[in-house]
Amino acid sequence: MIDVKVKELIAIGASVSANCHPCVKYHVKQARELAIDEDEIQQAIDVGKMVRKGAAGQMDKLLSTVVKDNKEL
């Protein structure tokens, strides 16, 4: 079973990758209330940024292909 600390860190990363501002604020606040170390919070944020960046790169590739080949989504 995943403990509450790990769940909050996962939620922070997921919130960052989803670009959900209220979610990030909520989950960082929850993490601090659980006394999760600021370094661990930052690591979760960094993972979320990596996921978001990877997804954005894949979307950019798809969009350039769709536009270049005049394809429908």
LOVEX-339798 format. One record per atom (N, C-alpha, C, CB): atom name; x, y, z; residue number from 1; residue in one letter. Coordinates in pm, 1 decimal, m for minus. Glycine has a CB too. Layout:
BEGIN
+------+----------+----------+----------+------+------+
! name !       c1 !       c2 !       c3 ! resi ! resn !
+------+----------+----------+----------+------+------+
!   CA !        X !        Y !        Z !  NUM !    A !
...
+------+----------+----------+----------+------+------+
// end
This chain:
BEGIN
+------+----------+----------+----------+------+------+
! name !       c1 !       c2 !       c3 ! resi ! resn !
+------+----------+----------+----------+------+------+
!    N !     84.3 !   m118.3 !      0.0 !    1 !    M !
!   CA !      0.0 !      0.0 !      0.0 !    1 !    M !
!    C !     88.7 !    124.6 !      0.0 !    1 !    M !
!   CB !    m95.9 !     m0.2 !    122.4 !    1 !    M !
!    N !     49.6 !    224.2 !    m75.1 !    2 !    I !
!   CA !    125.1 !    349.3 !    m83.4 !    2 !    I !
!    C !     86.3 !    438.2 !     34.0 !    2 !    I !
!   CB !     99.2 !    422.2 !   m219.0 !    2 !    I !
!    N !    187.5 !    492.1 !    101.7 !    3 !    D !
!   CA !    156.6 !    578.4 !    215.8 !    3 !    D !
!    C !    117.7 !    719.1 !    169.5 !    3 !    D !
!   CB !    276.9 !    585.6 !    311.4 !    3 !    D !
!    N !     64.1 !    797.1 !    261.3 !    4 !    V !
!   CA !      9.9 !    929.2 !    229.7 !    4 !    V !
!    C !    117.7 !   1024.0 !    177.5 !    4 !    V !
!   CB !    m56.5 !    989.3 !    352.9 !    4 !    V !
!    N !    239.9 !   1010.6 !    225.8 !    5 !    K !
!   CA !    350.5 !   1095.2 !    179.2 !    5 !    K !
!    C !    376.1 !   1071.7 !     30.8 !    5 !    K !
!   CB !    479.0 !   1067.4 !    260.8 !    5 !    K !
!    N !    387.1 !    945.9 !     m6.4 !    6 !    V !
!   CA !    412.8 !    912.1 !   m146.4 !    6 !    V !
!    C !    295.9 !    957.2 !   m233.9 !    6 !    V !
!   CB !    436.5 !    760.0 !   m162.3 !    6 !    V !
!    N !    173.8 !    939.4 !   m185.5 !    7 !    K !
!   CA !     56.4 !    983.5 !   m261.6 !    7 !    K !
!    C !     61.4 !   1133.2 !   m288.7 !    7 !    K !
!   CB !    m72.4 !    948.3 !   m186.5 !    7 !    K !
!    N !     99.2 !   1212.3 !   m188.5 !    8 !    E !
!   CA !    106.5 !   1357.4 !   m208.4 !    8 !    E !
!    C !    216.2 !   1394.6 !   m307.0 !    8 !    E !
!   CB !    130.5 !   1428.3 !    m75.2 !    8 !    E !
!    N !    329.5 !   1327.7 !   m299.2 !    9 !    L !
!   CA !    437.2 !   1356.4 !   m393.9 !    9 !    L !
!    C !    395.9 !   1319.7 !   m536.1 !    9 !    L !
!   CB !    564.7 !   1280.5 !   m354.7 !    9 !    L !
!    N !    326.4 !   1208.5 !   m551.7 !   10 !    I !
!   CA !    274.1 !   1170.5 !   m683.3 !   10 !    I !
!    C !    173.7 !   1274.8 !   m731.0 !   10 !    I !
!   CB !    208.1 !   1030.1 !   m678.2 !   10 !    I !
!    N !     86.4 !   1318.2 !   m641.4 !   11 !    A !
!   CA !    m15.1 !   1418.3 !   m676.8 !   11 !    A !
!    C !     49.2 !   1549.7 !   m719.7 !   11 !    A !
!   CB !   m109.6 !   1442.7 !   m558.6 !   11 !    A !
!    N !    158.6 !   1587.5 !   m654.9 !   12 !    I !
!   CA !    228.8 !   1710.1 !   m694.6 !   12 !    I !
!    C !    282.0 !   1696.0 !   m836.8 !   12 !    I !
!   CB !    344.9 !   1741.5 !   m596.5 !   12 !    I !
!    N !    350.9 !   1586.7 !   m864.9 !   13 !    G !
!   CA !    404.4 !   1565.3 !   m999.5 !   13 !    G !
!    C !    295.1 !   1560.4 !  m1104.7 !   13 !    G !
!   CB !    484.6 !   1437.4 !  m1004.0 !   13 !    G !
!    N !    186.0 !   1492.0 !  m1074.1 !   14 !    A !
!   CA !     73.7 !   1483.3 !  m1167.9 !   14 !    A !
!    C !     10.8 !   1620.2 !  m1190.4 !   14 !    A !
!   CB !    m32.0 !   1384.8 !  m1116.3 !   14 !    A !
!    N !      0.0 !   1698.6 !  m1085.3 !   15 !    S !
!   CA !    m58.5 !   1832.3 !  m1096.0 !   15 !    S !
!    C !     26.2 !   1922.4 !  m1184.5 !   15 !    S !
!   CB !    m74.1 !   1895.0 !   m957.7 !   15 !    S !
!    N !    158.1 !   1913.8 !  m1167.8 !   16 !    V !
!   CA !    248.9 !   1993.1 !  m1251.4 !   16 !    V !
!    C !    235.5 !   1950.9 !  m1397.3 !   16 !    V !
!   CB !    395.8 !   1977.3 !  m1203.9 !   16 !    V !
!    N !    236.2 !   1820.9 !  m1422.6 !   17 !    S !
!   CA !    229.4 !   1773.1 !  m1560.9 !   17 !    S !
!    C !     96.3 !   1806.6 !  m1627.0 !   17 !    S !
!   CB !    252.2 !   1623.2 !  m1565.4 !   17 !    S !
!    N !     m8.9 !   1821.3 !  m1546.4 !   18 !    A !
!   CA !   m141.3 !   1857.0 !  m1599.2 !   18 !    A !
!    C !   m162.6 !   2008.2 !  m1606.8 !   18 !    A !
!   CB !   m249.9 !   1794.8 !  m1512.9 !   18 !    A !
!    N !    m62.6 !   2085.7 !  m1564.5 !   19 !    N !
!   CA !    m74.3 !   2232.8 !  m1562.5 !   19 !    N !
!    C !   m192.4 !   2279.7 !  m1479.1 !   19 !    N !
!   CB !    m88.0 !   2286.6 !  m1704.5 !   19 !    N !
!    N !   m219.6 !   2211.8 !  m1369.9 !   20 !    C !
!   CA !   m333.6 !   2245.8 !  m1284.5 !   20 !    C !
!    C !   m286.1 !   2331.1 !  m1166.7 !   20 !    C !
!   CB !   m404.9 !   2117.1 !  m1233.6 !   20 !    C !
!    N !   m296.6 !   2461.7 !  m1181.4 !   21 !    H !
!   CA !   m248.7 !   2554.9 !  m1078.8 !   21 !    H !
!    C !   m313.0 !   2531.0 !   m942.3 !   21 !    H !
!   CB !   m275.2 !   2697.3 !  m1122.5 !   21 !    H !
!    N !   m446.9 !   2521.1 !   m934.8 !   22 !    P !
!   CA !   m507.5 !   2497.9 !   m803.0 !   22 !    P !
!    C !   m463.5 !   2364.6 !   m742.4 !   22 !    P !
!   CB !   m659.8 !   2501.6 !   m813.9 !   22 !    P !
!    N !   m443.8 !   2264.9 !   m827.1 !   23 !    C !
!   CA !   m400.4 !   2133.4 !   m778.4 !   23 !    C !
!    C !   m260.5 !   2141.5 !   m718.0 !   23 !    C !
!   CB !   m402.7 !   2029.8 !   m892.6 !   23 !    C !
!    N !   m169.1 !   2211.4 !   m786.2 !   24 !    V !
!   CA !    m32.6 !   2226.0 !   m734.9 !   24 !    V !
!    C !    m35.6 !   2294.9 !   m599.2 !   24 !    V !
!   CB !     55.6 !   2305.9 !   m834.2 !   24 !    V !
!    N !   m109.2 !   2405.2 !   m590.8 !   25 !    K !
!   CA !   m116.9 !   2479.4 !   m464.5 !   25 !    K !
!    C !   m170.7 !   2390.8 !   m352.5 !   25 !    K !
!   CB !   m205.9 !   2604.2 !   m480.5 !   25 !    K !
!    N !   m277.0 !   2317.9 !   m381.9 !   26 !    Y !
!   CA !   m339.4 !   2231.5 !   m281.4 !   26 !    Y !
!    C !   m243.0 !   2122.5 !   m234.9 !   26 !    Y !
!   CB !   m467.3 !   2168.1 !   m337.5 !   26 !    Y !
!    N !   m182.3 !   2052.2 !   m330.2 !   27 !    H !
!   CA !    m99.7 !   1937.5 !   m293.6 !   27 !    H !
!    C !     32.7 !   1978.7 !   m229.5 !   27 !    H !
!   CB !    m72.8 !   1852.6 !   m415.7 !   27 !    H !
!    N !     89.4 !   2091.9 !   m269.0 !   28 !    V !
!   CA !    210.0 !   2140.0 !   m201.0 !   28 !    V !
!    C !    175.7 !   2177.9 !    m57.3 !   28 !    V !
!   CB !    271.8 !   2261.3 !   m276.3 !   28 !    V !
!    N !     60.6 !   2242.8 !    m38.5 !   29 !    K !
!   CA !     16.9 !   2277.8 !     97.6 !   29 !    K !
!    C !     m1.6 !   2151.2 !    181.6 !   29 !    K !
!   CB !   m115.5 !   2359.3 !     93.3 !   29 !    K !
!    N !    m66.7 !   2050.5 !    123.6 !   30 !    Q !
!   CA !    m87.4 !   1923.9 !    195.2 !   30 !    Q !
!    C !     46.4 !   1859.7 !    230.9 !   30 !    Q !
!   CB !   m172.0 !   1826.6 !    110.0 !   30 !    Q !
!    N !    139.3 !   1862.2 !    136.9 !   31 !    A !
!   CA !    270.8 !   1802.3 !    160.8 !   31 !    A !
!    C !    342.5 !   1872.8 !    275.4 !   31 !    A !
!   CB !    356.5 !   1808.0 !     33.4 !   31 !    A !
!    N !    333.8 !   2004.1 !    277.6 !   32 !    R !
!   CA !    398.1 !   2079.7 !    386.1 !   32 !    R !
!    C !    331.6 !   2049.7 !    519.7 !   32 !    R !
!   CB !    392.7 !   2230.9 !    357.4 !   32 !    R !
!    N !    199.9 !   2033.8 !    520.0 !   33 !    E !
!   CA !    130.1 !   1998.8 !    644.0 !   33 !    E !
!    C !    170.9 !   1860.4 !    694.5 !   33 !    E !
!   CB !    m21.3 !   2003.6 !    622.4 !   33 !    E !
!    N !    210.5 !   1774.3 !    602.1 !   34 !    L !
!   CA !    259.5 !   1641.0 !    638.9 !   34 !    L !
!    C !    408.8 !   1643.1 !    672.6 !   34 !    L !
!   CB !    233.2 !   1541.7 !    524.8 !   34 !    L !
!    N !    467.8 !   1762.0 !    671.2 !   35 !    A !
!   CA !    610.8 !   1780.7 !    700.6 !   35 !    A !
!    C !    701.1 !   1708.3 !    601.0 !   35 !    A !
!   CB !    641.6 !   1732.1 !    841.4 !   35 !    A !
!    N !    656.3 !   1702.7 !    476.4 !   36 !    I !
!   CA !    739.8 !   1645.1 !    371.8 !   36 !    I !
!    C !    850.2 !   1745.5 !    341.4 !   36 !    I !
!   CB !    656.0 !   1610.7 !    242.9 !   36 !    I !
!    N !    970.8 !   1695.7 !    329.0 !   37 !    D !
!   CA !   1088.6 !   1778.1 !    306.3 !   37 !    D !
!    C !   1075.4 !   1859.4 !    176.9 !   37 !    D !
!   CB !   1214.1 !   1690.4 !    301.3 !   37 !    D !
!    N !   1118.6 !   1985.0 !    182.6 !   38 !    E !
!   CA !   1110.3 !   2073.4 !     65.3 !   38 !    E !
!    C !   1186.7 !   2017.0 !    m53.9 !   38 !    E !
!   CB !   1164.1 !   2212.1 !     99.7 !   38 !    E !
!    N !   1296.6 !   1947.0 !    m28.1 !   39 !    D !
!   CA !   1372.8 !   1886.4 !   m137.0 !   39 !    D !
!    C !   1291.0 !   1777.9 !   m206.5 !   39 !    D !
!   CB !   1504.6 !   1828.0 !    m84.1 !   39 !    D !
!    N !   1216.4 !   1701.0 !   m130.5 !   40 !    E !
!   CA !   1131.7 !   1597.2 !   m190.0 !   40 !    E !
!    C !   1018.2 !   1659.7 !   m270.6 !   40 !    E !
!   CB !   1074.6 !   1504.7 !    m80.8 !   40 !    E !
!    N !    962.7 !   1768.3 !   m220.0 !   41 !    I !
!   CA !    858.5 !   1840.3 !   m294.5 !   41 !    I !
!    C !    916.1 !   1890.7 !   m426.1 !   41 !    I !
!   CB !    801.5 !   1958.9 !   m210.8 !   41 !    I !
!    N !   1035.5 !   1948.8 !   m421.0 !   42 !    Q !
!   CA !   1099.3 !   1999.5 !   m543.0 !   42 !    Q !
!    C !   1127.2 !   1886.7 !   m641.6 !   42 !    Q !
!   CB !   1229.8 !   2072.4 !   m508.8 !   42 !    Q !
!    N !   1169.1 !   1771.1 !   m591.7 !   43 !    Q !
!   CA !   1193.1 !   1657.0 !   m680.2 !   43 !    Q !
!    C !   1064.6 !   1614.0 !   m750.5 !   43 !    Q !
!   CB !   1251.7 !   1539.3 !   m601.0 !   43 !    Q !
!    N !    953.5 !   1613.2 !   m678.0 !   44 !    A !
!   CA !    824.6 !   1578.1 !   m738.8 !   44 !    A !
!    C !    786.9 !   1680.3 !   m845.3 !   44 !    A !
!   CB !    713.7 !   1569.6 !   m631.2 !   44 !    A !
!    N !    811.6 !   1807.8 !   m817.6 !   45 !    I !
!   CA !    785.6 !   1913.5 !   m915.7 !   45 !    I !
!    C !    871.8 !   1891.6 !  m1039.5 !   45 !    I !
!   CB !    812.9 !   2053.4 !   m854.6 !   45 !    I !
!    N !    998.4 !   1860.4 !  m1019.7 !   46 !    D !
!   CA !   1089.5 !   1838.2 !  m1132.5 !   46 !    D !
!    C !   1045.6 !   1720.6 !  m1218.9 !   46 !    D !
!   CB !   1231.2 !   1814.5 !  m1081.6 !   46 !    D !
!    N !    998.7 !   1613.1 !  m1156.2 !   47 !    V !
!   CA !    948.9 !   1498.1 !  m1232.7 !   47 !    V !
!    C !    826.6 !   1539.6 !  m1314.4 !   47 !    V !
!   CB !    913.5 !   1379.6 !  m1138.1 !   47 !    V !
!    N !    735.4 !   1614.3 !  m1253.2 !   48 !    G !
!   CA !    618.1 !   1663.7 !  m1325.6 !   48 !    G !
!    C !    656.6 !   1749.0 !  m1444.8 !   48 !    G !
!   CB !    529.0 !   1743.3 !  m1232.8 !   48 !    G !
!    N !    759.7 !   1832.3 !  m1428.4 !   49 !    K !
!   CA !    807.7 !   1916.1 !  m1539.1 !   49 !    K !
!    C !    862.8 !   1831.0 !  m1652.7 !   49 !    K !
!   CB !    915.6 !   2013.6 !  m1489.9 !   49 !    K !
!    N !    936.0 !   1724.7 !  m1617.9 !   50 !    M !
!   CA !    990.5 !   1636.2 !  m1720.8 !   50 !    M !
!    C !    878.3 !   1569.0 !  m1799.1 !   50 !    M !
!   CB !   1082.0 !   1530.0 !  m1657.6 !   50 !    M !
!    N !    777.2 !   1522.2 !  m1729.1 !   51 !    V !
!   CA !    663.3 !   1457.8 !  m1795.5 !   51 !    V !
!    C !    592.7 !   1557.7 !  m1886.7 !   51 !    V !
!   CB !    563.9 !   1400.5 !  m1691.1 !   51 !    V !
!    N !    567.8 !   1678.4 !  m1833.8 !   52 !    R !
!   CA !    500.4 !   1782.0 !  m1912.2 !   52 !    R !
!    C !    581.4 !   1816.6 !  m2036.4 !   52 !    R !
!   CB !    477.4 !   1907.9 !  m1827.2 !   52 !    R !
!    N !    712.5 !   1830.0 !  m2020.6 !   53 !    K !
!   CA !    799.2 !   1864.3 !  m2133.3 !   53 !    K !
!    C !    796.7 !   1754.1 !  m2239.3 !   53 !    K !
!   CB !    943.2 !   1888.2 !  m2084.8 !   53 !    K !
!    N !    801.9 !   1628.6 !  m2194.5 !   54 !    G !
!   CA !    796.9 !   1516.6 !  m2288.3 !   54 !    G !
!    C !    665.1 !   1511.9 !  m2363.9 !   54 !    G !
!   CB !    818.5 !   1385.7 !  m2214.8 !   54 !    G !
!    N !    555.8 !   1534.5 !  m2292.6 !   55 !    A !
!   CA !    423.9 !   1534.7 !  m2356.5 !   55 !    A !
!    C !    412.7 !   1649.8 !  m2455.2 !   55 !    A !
!   CB !    312.3 !   1544.4 !  m2250.9 !   55 !    A !
!    N !    465.3 !   1766.2 !  m2418.9 !   56 !    A !
!   CA !    459.5 !   1882.6 !  m2508.1 !   56 !    A !
!    C !    540.3 !   1855.9 !  m2634.8 !   56 !    A !
!   CB !    512.2 !   2009.4 !  m2436.4 !   56 !    A !
!    N !    654.9 !   1790.9 !  m2619.8 !   57 !    G !
!   CA !    736.7 !   1757.7 !  m2735.9 !   57 !    G !
!    C !    665.0 !   1662.6 !  m2829.9 !   57 !    G !
!   CB !    868.2 !   1696.8 !  m2691.9 !   57 !    G !
!    N !    597.2 !   1563.6 !  m2773.4 !   58 !    Q !
!   CA !    521.5 !   1469.4 !  m2855.9 !   58 !    Q !
!    C !    405.1 !   1538.7 !  m2926.1 !   58 !    Q !
!   CB !    469.5 !   1353.4 !  m2770.2 !   58 !    Q !
!    N !    338.7 !   1631.4 !  m2856.8 !   59 !    M !
!   CA !    229.6 !   1706.7 !  m2918.0 !   59 !    M !
!    C !    282.8 !   1792.2 !  m3032.4 !   59 !    M !
!   CB !    158.6 !   1795.0 !  m2813.2 !   59 !    M !
!    N !    397.3 !   1855.2 !  m3012.4 !   60 !    D !
!   CA !    456.7 !   1937.0 !  m3118.4 !   60 !    D !
!    C !    485.6 !   1853.2 !  m3242.2 !   60 !    D !
!   CB !    585.7 !   2003.6 !  m3068.9 !   60 !    D !
!    N !    538.0 !   1732.1 !  m3222.2 !   61 !    K !
!   CA !    564.4 !   1642.4 !  m3335.5 !   61 !    K !
!    C !    435.1 !   1606.5 !  m3407.4 !   61 !    K !
!   CB !    635.5 !   1514.5 !  m3287.8 !   61 !    K !
!    N !    331.9 !   1572.4 !  m3331.6 !   62 !    L !
!   CA !    203.1 !   1537.7 !  m3391.0 !   62 !    L !
!    C !    147.8 !   1654.4 !  m3471.2 !   62 !    L !
!   CB !    103.3 !   1495.8 !  m3282.8 !   62 !    L !
!    N !    151.1 !   1772.3 !  m3413.0 !   63 !    L !
!   CA !     95.4 !   1889.2 !  m3481.0 !   63 !    L !
!    C !    171.3 !   1922.4 !  m3608.1 !   63 !    L !
!   CB !     96.0 !   2009.0 !  m3388.4 !   63 !    L !
!    N !    303.4 !   1909.4 !  m3606.4 !   64 !    S !
!   CA !    378.9 !   1939.0 !  m3728.2 !   64 !    S !
!    C !    348.1 !   1836.9 !  m3836.8 !   64 !    S !
!   CB !    529.7 !   1941.4 !  m3699.1 !   64 !    S !
!    N !    326.5 !   1711.4 !  m3798.7 !   65 !    T !
!   CA !    290.0 !   1607.7 !  m3895.2 !   65 !    T !
!    C !    151.5 !   1633.9 !  m3952.2 !   65 !    T !
!   CB !    295.0 !   1469.0 !  m3830.0 !   65 !    T !
!    N !     57.7 !   1668.7 !  m3865.8 !   66 !    V !
!   CA !    m79.6 !   1694.4 !  m3909.1 !   66 !    V !
!    C !    m83.1 !   1812.2 !  m4006.0 !   66 !    V !
!   CB !   m171.0 !   1722.0 !  m3787.6 !   66 !    V !
!    N !    m11.7 !   1917.9 !  m3972.7 !   67 !    V !
!   CA !    m10.8 !   2036.7 !  m4058.3 !   67 !    V !
!    C !     64.0 !   2007.4 !  m4187.7 !   67 !    V !
!   CB !     53.5 !   2156.7 !  m3985.1 !   67 !    V !
!    N !    179.7 !   1943.6 !  m4176.5 !   68 !    K !
!   CA !    262.6 !   1914.2 !  m4293.5 !   68 !    K !
!    C !    190.2 !   1822.7 !  m4391.5 !   68 !    K !
!   CB !    394.6 !   1850.3 !  m4250.4 !   68 !    K !
!    N !    125.6 !   1720.8 !  m4340.7 !   69 !    D !
!   CA !     59.5 !   1622.1 !  m4425.9 !   69 !    D !
!    C !    m87.1 !   1653.8 !  m4451.4 !   69 !    D !
!   CB !     70.7 !   1486.0 !  m4363.9 !   69 !    D !
!    N !   m134.9 !   1766.6 !  m4396.2 !   70 !    N !
!   CA !   m274.2 !   1808.4 !  m4412.1 !   70 !    N !
!    C !   m370.0 !   1697.5 !  m4367.5 !   70 !    N !
!   CB !   m302.2 !   1847.0 !  m4558.6 !   70 !    N !
!    N !   m339.9 !   1637.8 !  m4253.1 !   71 !    K !
!   CA !   m421.5 !   1529.2 !  m4199.3 !   71 !    K !
!    C !   m519.5 !   1582.6 !  m4096.9 !   71 !    K !
!   CB !   m333.4 !   1420.6 !  m4136.7 !   71 !    K !
!    N !   m626.2 !   1506.8 !  m4077.5 !   72 !    E !
!   CA !   m720.5 !   1538.0 !  m3970.4 !   72 !    E !
!    C !   m675.5 !   1467.2 !  m3844.1 !   72 !    E !
!   CB !   m865.5 !   1496.5 !  m4008.7 !   72 !    E !
!    N !   m712.2 !   1525.0 !  m3729.7 !   73 !    L !
!   CA !   m677.6 !   1462.3 !  m3601.2 !   73 !    L !
!    C !   m765.9 !   1344.1 !  m3574.2 !   73 !    L !
!   CB !   m689.0 !   1562.2 !  m3486.6 !   73 !    L !
+------+----------+----------+----------+------+------+
// end
